[in-house]
Amino acid sequence: MDFHLTDEQLDIQQMVRKFARNEIAPIAAEIDENSRFPVETFEKMGELGLLGLLIPEQYGGVGQSVLTFCIAMEEVAYACASTSLSYLAHSVLCAHNLLCNGSDEQKKRYLPDLASGKKLGAIAMTEPDVGSDVLAIETFAERRGDEYIVNGSKTFITNAPVADTFLVYVRTDRALGPKGLSQLIVERGFPGFSIGEAFHKMGMRGSPTAPIFFQDCRVPVENLVRGENKALSIILGGLDVERTVGGSMAVGAARAAFDRAVAYSKERRQFGQPIALFEMILEKLANMSMDIEAAQLLTYKACALCDEGVRCSAEASHAKLFASEASVRACSEAIQILGGYGYMREYEVERMLRDARMGTIGGGTSEIQRLIIAREVLKR
Ligand SMILES: Cc1cc2nc3c(=O)[nH]c(=O)nc-3n(C[C@H](O)[C@H](O)[C@H](O)COP(=O)(O)OP(=O)(O)OC[C@H]3O[C@@H](n4cnc5c(N)ncnc54)[C@H](O)[C@@H]3O)c2cc1C
């Protein structure tokens, strides 16, 4: 066991930290206020190689590990949570998923543009009537000759308004239950595919979320990933990495709230002394610090297992569940420490709490993470 990052990881961390603090943090409040997707940020992230961090060089990326990706993700989330959510959907849920499951031809066709940021990616699993019970997907794809004809709809799709490449889970066999699911690559512009109006959200407002619709949408058979009725293992395997990276997003956001709280508690004076000297404030800071340390360690452990290629449902759920709930606690306590100022928009911690709240819902709710962990515990 080695708790030290490599020199290369430290270099990447420094590079992303500098970029995120100079280019992402200064516009975080503005993109939240205007519900604006920061296209310019993603262009720069593409130039820096951040969008292809997980993609091997042969497909136009940099070929780094899940751990290194999470180190970068933490820095992006520290600067702006909604930018990190769109980054996760693009780089992990779409590009990395395709890397793990696509054919060589599909990877050659789609990954270079995703790695450079020329095209943005999304994943479409959730439906209006299918959320936590994800294996009950109803959107149906029927094979006709060289095409699938897809009918149905998906909702809450991160990046849908700006994405070009969608990985879409569909049902291809109604009799097979969870084993009757397949994954298709759908391009913006395919006939019969449309994108709805973006939702107005509580937080994560710089990351656009919208429903998508399929009305006799025609998808070429060569865009079927892995084979018909083969999506169950894609869904289960992909969620380990998604949840692990979700953990690092939450750690980055929690660190940002914590640093604001520490700085403020040293500056703010009441009763003739800095509030940092009051024991009840110190207790909050100690709890936040312990939460962040634990969340980061759980996340790094899940990263290590993902990088070994080992299935790690329980560890990924530990990371995602603990880190997302720790992040909500940290943002809420940061508001408390900042007092009335914490409740005001200019001080940013209120935005951080609105953003953090999403972490306990997206990628599987906290209740579902607890179910997964409990089932694994009983199984082991
Ligand atoms: C901002 C945002 C972005 C998102 N991005 C994407 C995306 O890019 N792609 C995508 O496919 N989806 C996306 N989602 C959808 C997200 O994954 C779902 O919202 C989530 O899985 C929960 O599904 P649901 O909202 O339908 O809630 P439901 O499943 O209806 O759950 C409602 C409540 O019931 C609880 N519950 C459900 N089942 C059980 C059970 N068995 N035991 C105990 N409690 C239970 C839940 O925990 C929750 O509290 C996004 C969601 C949000 C908010």
The ligand as a Gaussian input file, in Angstrom:
#p B3LYP/6-31G(d) Opt

LIG

0 1
 C      -28.800000      16.513000     -12.533000
 C      -29.056000      15.094000     -12.931000
 C      -28.328000      14.550000     -13.983000
 C      -28.579000      13.237000     -14.404000
 N      -27.883000      12.741000     -15.482000
 C      -28.226000      11.533000     -15.988000
 C      -27.609000      11.044000     -17.194000
 O      -26.723000      11.677000     -17.782000
 N      -28.044000       9.865000     -17.719000
 C      -29.014000       9.119000     -17.107000
 O      -29.347000       8.073000     -17.635000
 N      -29.600000       9.537000     -15.948000
 C      -29.229000      10.726000     -15.382000
 N      -29.825000      11.174000     -14.211000
 C      -30.866000      10.366000     -13.603000
 C      -30.473000       9.730000     -12.273000
 O      -29.551000       8.694000     -12.487000
 C      -31.789000       9.273000     -11.607000
 O      -32.475000      10.466000     -11.220000
 C      -31.560000       8.378000     -10.439000
 O      -31.025000       7.140000     -10.823000
 C      -32.851000       8.129000      -9.631000
 O      -33.930000       7.793000     -10.459000
 P      -35.298000       8.591000     -10.300000
 O      -35.004000      10.028000     -10.339000
 O      -36.256000       8.064000     -11.306000
 O      -35.822000       8.243000      -8.839000
 P      -36.644000       6.957000      -8.394000
 O      -35.966000       5.716000      -8.808000
 O      -38.069000       7.131000      -8.780000
 O      -36.539000       7.082000      -6.810000
 C      -37.363000       7.938000      -6.020000
 C      -36.998000       7.688000      -4.556000
 O      -37.290000       6.316000      -4.209000
 C      -36.117000       5.706000      -3.699000
 N      -36.072000       4.287000      -4.098000
 C      -36.241000       3.772000      -5.350000
 N      -36.095000       2.448000      -5.312000
 C      -35.834000       2.103000      -4.025000
 C      -35.576000       0.892000      -3.342000
 N      -35.526000      -0.282000      -3.986000
 N      -35.351000       0.935000      -2.004000
 C      -35.368000       2.102000      -1.335000
 N      -35.593000       3.295000      -1.928000
 C      -35.820000       3.300000      -3.255000
 C      -34.962000       6.493000      -4.329000
 O      -33.766000       6.317000      -3.587000
 C      -35.512000       7.903000      -4.263000
 O      -35.335000       8.418000      -2.983000
 C      -29.554000      12.459000     -13.733000
 C      -30.256000      12.991000     -12.644000
 C      -30.015000      14.295000     -12.244000
 C      -30.781000      14.852000     -11.066000

